[in-house]
């Protein structure tokens, strides 16, 4: 069976109902510039809660840049400039009264390479709740740490060595620790930028299973170069090309019946 046929079977087997309520995230006429480089062009999209949305496309197409707009990570780049509107639950996250630090507590992020802090496993997870004042005492903090490590599907592996350094874990364990750290502040949205690209197949399967569980509590957006991964874990897929959002639809439709020839060319391997 060829790769395309395998993907078609995968999305057929994993199709689920998606939330039809008001979108969790709405982007309108979003433009992003890095200096004179127009990196994102006229992006309009609505993203639902309790749904895994995959951003796919060739390298340099703008998918990671747009992802970072959703928690204002591009604010940290001096030459970056955004125009347009991004709403979360109807509120403009680029409004002057929005604190980006508080926003990032609501919109967690997991990066391509696992990046645990040079602290203990416990302190990695406790860091966010501490700085945001989410625990009134040690008992509450302990509870948050355990709950987050369970959500990260790593509690059973680390519960007896919580004070060991997080950097001493394997790559797959480090990434699950980073997911636990991201969800410890009880975000509403979880952004994942190529979270499995540095992992082996076994660790990748664990992370993919975890993503499917996490969408019960969060809106999850994943950037991936792997179309097979997008087919396995997502309910919605957005295809980016040269800074444009070319097509956005149910994952099964994107992979079995794309409407734009550019999407079809990418899915079938003619471009990429």
C-alpha positions in Angstrom: 0.0 0.0 0.0 1.5 3.4 -0.9 1.8 6.3 1.5 -1.2 8.2 0.2 -3.4 5.2 0.5 -2.2 4.6 4.0 -3.0 8.2 4.9 -6.5 7.9 3.4 -7.1 4.8 5.5 -5.7 6.5 8.6 -8.0 9.5 8.4 -11.0 7.4 7.6 -10.3 5.3 10.8 -9.7 8.3 13.0 -12.4 10.7 11.9 -14.3 12.2 14.8 -16.9 14.9 15.3 -15.5 18.4 15.8 -16.9 21.3 17.8 -19.3 23.3 15.8 -19.6 26.1 18.4 -18.0 29.5 18.2 -14.3 29.2 17.3 -11.7 29.3 20.0 -9.3 31.2 17.7 -10.3 33.6 14.9 -7.6 35.2 12.6 -8.6 37.9 10.2 -6.3 39.4 7.5 -3.2 38.5 9.4 0.1 39.7 7.8 3.5 39.1 9.3 6.7 40.9 8.2 10.3 40.2 9.1 11.8 43.5 8.1 11.0 43.7 4.4 10.1 40.0 4.1 6.3 39.5 3.9 6.2 36.1 5.6 2.5 35.7 6.2 -0.1 37.0 3.8 -3.8 37.6 4.3 -4.4 34.6 6.6 -8.1 34.1 7.7 -9.0 31.0 9.7 -11.3 29.9 12.6 -9.9 27.2 14.9 -12.2 25.1 17.1 -11.8 24.1 20.7 -11.2 20.5 21.7 -9.8 19.8 18.2 -6.3 19.0 16.9 -5.5 21.2 14.0 -2.4 20.4 11.9 -0.4 23.1 10.0 1.4 21.4 7.1 3.4 22.7 4.1 7.0 23.0 2.8 9.8 24.4 4.8 9.6 28.2 5.0 6.0 28.3 4.1 4.9 30.3 7.2 3.3 27.7 9.3 5.6 28.1 12.3 5.5 31.9 12.0 1.7 31.9 12.1 1.7 29.4 15.0 3.9 31.9 17.0 1.4 34.7 16.3 -1.1 32.9 18.5 0.9 33.4 21.7 2.8 36.5 20.5 6.2 34.8 20.4 7.0 36.9 17.4 7.0 39.9 19.7 10.4 38.7 20.9 11.9 39.3 17.4 12.9 42.9 16.9 12.3 43.0 13.1 8.9 41.1 13.3 5.7 43.0 12.8 2.1 41.7 12.6 -1.0 43.3 11.1 -4.6 42.1 11.3 -6.5 40.6 14.1 -6.3 37.4 16.2 -9.1 36.7 18.7 -9.3 34.1 21.4 -12.8 33.7 22.7 -13.7 36.9 20.9 -10.9 39.0 22.6 -8.1 40.6 20.6 -4.8 39.2 21.9 -2.9 42.1 20.4 -4.9 44.8 22.2 -2.8 47.2 24.2 -4.1 46.0 27.6 -3.1 42.4 26.9 0.0 41.2 28.8 1.9 38.8 26.6 3.2 36.9 29.7 -0.3 36.3 30.9 -1.4 35.4 27.4 1.4 32.7 27.3 0.0 31.2 30.4 -3.3 30.7 28.5 -1.6 29.6 25.3 1.1 27.0 26.1 3.8 26.0 23.7 6.0 23.0 23.1 9.0 23.4 20.8 10.7 21.2 18.2 13.6 20.3 20.4 12.9 19.3 24.0 14.1 22.1 26.2 13.7 21.3 29.9 15.0 23.9 32.3 18.3 23.0 34.2 16.2 22.2 37.2 14.6 19.2 38.8 11.7 17.4 37.2 9.5 18.8 39.9 10.7 22.4 39.5 10.3 22.2 35.7 6.6 21.7 36.1 6.2 23.9 39.2 7.9 26.9 37.5 4.8 28.2 35.7 2.3 27.8 38.6 4.8 29.5 40.9 5.3 32.6 38.8 1.6 32.9 38.1 0.5 32.3 41.7 -1.6 29.3 40.9 -0.9 27.4 44.2 -1.4 28.8 47.7 0.8 26.2 49.4 3.1 23.3 48.9 0.3 20.7 49.0 -1.5 22.5 46.1 1.7 22.8 44.1 2.4 19.1 44.6 -1.1 18.4 43.3 -0.6 20.6 40.2 2.8 18.9 39.5 1.3 15.4 39.8 -1.7 16.2 37.7 0.5 17.8 35.0 2.9 14.9 34.9 0.0 12.6 34.5 -1.4 14.7 31.7 2.0 14.5 30.1 1.9 10.7 30.4 5.2 10.6 32.3 4.1 10.4 36.0 4.7 6.7 36.4 8.2 7.0 35.0 9.4 9.8 37.2 7.2 9.8 40.4 10.1 8.3 42.4 12.7 10.7 41.2 11.0 14.1 41.0 14.1 15.9 42.4 16.4 14.4 39.7 17.4 16.8 36.9 15.0 17.0 34.0 17.9 17.1 31.6 18.8 13.5 32.6 15.7 12.1 31.0 15.7 10.5 27.5 14.6 12.7 24.6 11.1 11.4 24.5 10.7 11.7 28.2 12.1 15.3 28.1 9.5 16.2 25.5 6.7 14.7 27.6 8.1 16.7 30.6 7.9 19.8 28.4 4.3 19.1 27.6 3.6 18.6 31.3 5.3 21.9 32.0 3.2 23.6 29.3 -0.1 22.3 30.7 0.7 23.1 34.3 -0.6 26.6 34.0 -4.0 25.3 32.8 -3.8 26.8 29.4 -6.8 26.8 27.0 -4.7 26.3 23.9 -1.6 24.2 23.3 0.8 25.0 20.5 3.2 22.3 19.3 5.9 23.2 16.8 7.3 19.9 15.3 7.2 18.2 18.7 8.3 14.8 17.3 10.9 15.7 14.8 13.8 15.0 17.2 12.3 11.8 18.5 12.5 8.1 17.6 9.4 6.2 16.4 8.5 4.8 19.8 8.7 8.2 21.5 6.8 9.7 18.6 3.9 7.2 19.0 3.7 8.1 22.7 3.5 11.8 21.9 0.9 11.2 19.2 -1.2 9.2 21.6 -0.8 12.0 24.2 -1.9 14.6 21.7 -5.2 12.7 21.1 -5.8 12.7 24.9 -4.9 16.4 25.4 -7.5 17.6 23.0 -10.2 16.6 25.5 -9.0 19.6 27.6 -7.4 21.9 25.1 -7.4 23.2 21.6 -4.2 21.7 20.1 -2.4 23.1 17.1 0.5 21.1 15.7 3.0 22.1 13.1 4.4 19.1 11.3 6.3 18.2 8.2 4.9 14.7 8.4 1.7 14.3 6.5 1.3 10.8 8.0 1.4 12.4 11.4 -1.1 15.1 10.5 -3.5 12.4 9.2 -3.1 10.3 12.4 -3.6 13.0 15.0 -5.6 15.9 13.6 -9.3 16.6 12.8 -8.6 19.8 10.9 -5.6 20.5 8.6 -4.4 23.8 7.2 -2.0 23.8 4.2 0.4 26.7 3.9 2.4 27.7 0.8 4.7 30.7 0.3 3.1 32.5 3.3 -0.5 31.9 2.1 -3.0 29.7 3.8 -4.0 27.8 0.7 -6.6 25.4 2.1 -8.2 24.6 5.5 -10.7 21.8 6.0 -11.4 18.6 7.7 -8.3 16.4 7.7 -10.0 13.6 5.7 -11.1 16.1 3.0 -7.6 17.6 2.8 -6.0 14.3 2.2 -8.6 12.5 0.1 -10.3 15.4 -1.8 -8.3 18.6 -1.7 -10.0 21.5 -3.5 -6.8 23.5 -4.5 -4.3 22.0 -7.0 -1.4 23.3 -4.9 -2.7 21.2 -1.9 -3.1 18.1 -4.1 0.4 18.6 -5.5 1.9 18.7 -2.0 -0.1 15.8 -0.7 0.9 13.6 -3.7 4.6 14.6 -3.5 4.8 16.7 -6.7 6.0 19.7 -4.7 7.5 20.0 -1.2 
